[in-house]
Amino acid sequence: MRRGRSCRVVRVGALVVIVAAVAVVPGPAIGEAPDHDEVALAARLERVARTLPSPGRPAPPAAESADITPQPTAPPVRKGPPPVPQSAGGELVEVGRDRPAATTAGREVSYRVEVERGLPVPTAGFAVLVHQVLGDARGWQSLDGVRFVQVSGGEADLTVTLASPDTTDQLCAPLRTGGEVSCWNGSRAVLNAKRWVHGAATYGADLAGYRIYLVSHEVGHGLGHGHVGCPGAGRPAPVMVQQTKSLQGCRTNPWPAGS
């Protein structure tokens, strides 16, 4: 017997492995059948080879594939209107600028715009909307023969004020607004910011229409118009109906000319 090194080429699928072993074998028996350890090693290599890709067999799917399955995303959360403070301190700030009337006809009525500081309302946008409503052909100008001119820094025939519920109650006293509704008092149209931001149940989702109604209704009082009732079920409500509280069977209508 003599110590020697034997080498064996083992083909496992597409993998070629050269197995070397040191064994004590008799001289004439070199190259005979492999011993038990060599067979076991070849079996292990065979099992490994089955997991390797080859030209005729794609790689097995990765176990991590289940972890990257797209997950459904939650729908975006819609934001509601901002909260309106019950009280904002009572400081009234004049907003807007001098704006000419939309017409040259009729009696001139000057007005100012004020917003209580601390309200969640863009002040410049509020002033522009008031100007657009008062100058619209469906508004009071054509019906009452007036033309509205916005002035700043001086006296005016009337003032349009946007205020918190508590300040509205103070400016409207002795009228009872209960922190909920708006009013005309003295020479001021006081618009409750709670209603301006959240609207009214009678108008539903039509917040833009309700805001037009608020300006038209309260300024209408300043021009001498009082409350009226619904003329008939299903008809457009006159703008001087207290539409915030009830439509009385009529349909919503924010414009004086639509009555």
Number of C-alpha atoms within 10 A of each C-alpha: 9 10 11 13 11 16 12 13 10 14 14 16 12 13 15 12 13 12 13 12 15 10 13 13 16 11 11 9 9 15 11 9 9 13 10 8 10 14 12 11 11 17 13 10 18 16 11 12 17 16 12 14 12 13 7 7 10 10 12 10 8 7 7 8 8 9 8 7 8 7 7 6 6 6 6 6 6 6 6 7 9 12 11 19 16 16 16 17 15 17 12 17 13 18 18 19 15 13 15 15 19 16 16 11 12 13 12 16 16 20 23 26 28 22 26 23 18 16 22 14 17 9 19 13 12 19 22 15 15 20 23 14 19 24 21 14 16 16 22 23 24 17 11 13 11 20 21 23 21 23 19 17 10 7 11 16 16 20 23 22 24 28 32 29 25 20 23 29 22 16 22 22 12 9 13 14 18 12 19 18 23 30 23 21 16 11 16 23 27 28 25 24 28 24 21 23 17 18 20 21 14 15 21 12 12 13 17 13 16 25 24 21 24 29 24 24 28 23 23 21 18 19 14 7 13 12 12 12 16 22 15 12 12 13 14 19 27 25 28 24 22 19 26 19 12 15 21 16 15 19 17 26 23 27 25 22 15 13 16
